[in-house]
Amino acid sequence: MNRLFRSSAVLLACFAGLASAQAPGPVAGGQAAGQADEAAMKRFIDAYRILEQNAAEPIDIDQTFYQGVIPGMLRHLDPHSSFFDPGQYDQLKQMETSTRKGFGTVVSILPGRVLVLQTLPNTPSTKAGMMPGDEILAVNNYRLDRLELEQIVQLLNESKQKPAQLVVRHPGNIRLAELTLVPEEMQSSSVERAFELQPGIGYIRVGSFEEKTAQQIREAIEKLGGRKLNGLVLDLRNNPGGLMNAALETASFFLESGQMILSVKGRNVPEKIERVPAGNRPFTFPVAVLVNGKTASASEIVSGALQDHDRATIVGEPSFGKGLVQSVYPLSEGTGLALTTALYYIPSGRSIQKAFRSADFALGATAAHPNERTDFKTDAGRPVPGGGGIIPDVPAYPVEMTQLRTVFEATASFTTFAAEYIRDHKITPGWELTGEVLDQFQAWLAVRQIQPSLREWTANRDYIASRLKTELYNLTLGVEKGDEVEARFDPPIRKALEAVLHPPLPSPSPR
């Protein structure tokens, strides 16, 4: 296919995608719009031919279209409408399932260092001989000690796409091991953790909303006790969202039949209201939902619906504020277009979407996007703020990182000490940290020129004990058990637990 024609076809497909989102008008109006499109396309092709024939340097046609022309056309709409080249579009389709390529390792990533916390059974990492406590020194000839944190994350993500060469140091072994790992397809659950915070109170952490997320949440609830539970903490922190249907089904687990979950409104999209299906039998135990600044989209639909119906206490930090309906249009040449076509509104009438502050974008506080309203109320008449995002009922913030704690984390002191400690000590379920272990850790730190004052040590003792026990569990009993230890010391989780035990919200008014 001719190079110009091929890329023009992609651009024409973009125009077709945009046109399909517009409401049909009178025939004459449609003809006029078609003629205007033809004229605009001709001007573009004429300009491109001049560039291709006369530019000082040869033009890379894919780069021109995929990284310049089409993104430029979308740039003035909003930050979330975007074009996907063939590789990006293929990746987008893969993300709709829970299948990922990887090596089966759970790692701790620090500037210049990657420490292995866990290797999953029958995965490439286990088959290659990797073990908890290993330190990865190089990946595909890139030394990690010369890279920043973001560079390491990018390198590790790229390495999962093809066989990777690793240089690894095993604990207590002077000789370095050179390993070749071939990535494999792995089935991952979007329900990352499910355990009891205390007898009768469940905790579920959901990393995203995918095709099977609602089913996995229900299975986790049933495993924890189902209707016999006395309460649940649903952790949606750092959950970027995903599939709307998964969010709708999840919200319905806790709402009555007929209750609204959300409505969808757009310029050329008929208003649609999503309600809890008839015959729904929800769980009735108290619920607290954890959110933060990275809680977005589908996870905001769930938390917002439960807040507006006074069904859950929202705990944490204000959420991200992404309430745009994205329609994905497949285009020619294996490309795709994600276009904002409508906005989500939760039951009180609030738009989840924060107004865009940049003058480059058209969306703001308009009649169809009432972010400036302040008169929103829950079912019980409790005022809730608009303006985008979900504002928690109970503010809660992560553990404060003091200077000493920052030193501990930056030097990987907890993980490194734990890796050395388990060479001569056995950690079994129920193992508790003793003062003797803390003394050993303090002496170990002193050898490495980390010598906190008595006042600093005393003020941070609980934090040190929690982090040490977490890393010891990570390396011996698995990251899931380590997370259970960490959760019991996490300030937002503790506030959410208190909200479940003593719900601060009023009961909804009779409907």
Secondary structure, 3 states (H helix, E strand, C coil): CCHHHHHHHHHHHHHHHHHHCCCCCCHHHHHHHHHHHHHHHHHHHHHHHHHHHHCCCCCCHHHHHHHHHHHHHHCCCCCCCEEECHHHHHHHHHHCCCEEEECCEEEEEECCEEEEEEECCCCHHHHCCCCCCCEEEEECCEEHHHCCHHHHHHHHHHHCCCCEEEEEECCCCCCCEEEEECCEEEECCCEEEEEEEECCEEEEEECCECCCHHHHHHHHHHHHCHHHCCEEEEECCCCCCECHHHHHHHHHCCCCCCCEEEEEEECCEEEEEEECCCCCCCCCCCEEEEECCCCCCHHHHHHHHHHHCCCCEEEECCCCCCCEEEEEEECHHHCEEEEEEEEEECCCCCECCCCCCCCCCCCCCECCECCCCCCCECCCCCECCCCCCCCCCEECCCCCCCHHHHHHHHCCHHHHHHHHHCCCCCCCCCCCCCHHHHHHHHHHHHHCCCCCCHHHHHHCHHHHHHHHHHHHHHHHCCHHHHHHHHHCCCHHHHHHHHHHHCCCCCCCCCC
